[in-house]
């Protein structure tokens, strides 16, 4: 089992920045590729960004490319999502997820992921 706990969400004005963190515990963190998903009210959960086990491979949804950066620190068992130039349409609950599958590049689906956090709310005001 892997336990994931997100933090760093909150209210920010459009154009602002936030950094989300996801702390993992339970199993060897570096054995898992990690991803961030988000779910806006009334919408399906969608992939935001993914990162390979050692951090050498990353991939972003087109909607966040060049604004968001995913990174990880395997020594701290933590994955991050730096979000810049935030827009009201980025408002959502953001979820951290882990997968044991071999992953280096490309979008991930919810079915690809083995473990999920409970989410952290990001609200971007206009």
Beta strands, then each sheet from edge to edge (+ up, - down):
strand 1: 3-7
strand 2: 10-13
strand 3: 18-25
strand 4: 33-39
strand 5: 46-51
strand 6: 58-60
strand 7: 68-73
strand 8: 78-83
strand 9: 92-99
strand 10: 115-116
strand 11: 120-125
sheet 1: 1+ 3- 8+ 7-
sheet 2: 2+ 11+ 9- 4+ 5- 6+
sheet 3: 2+ 11+ 9- 10+
end
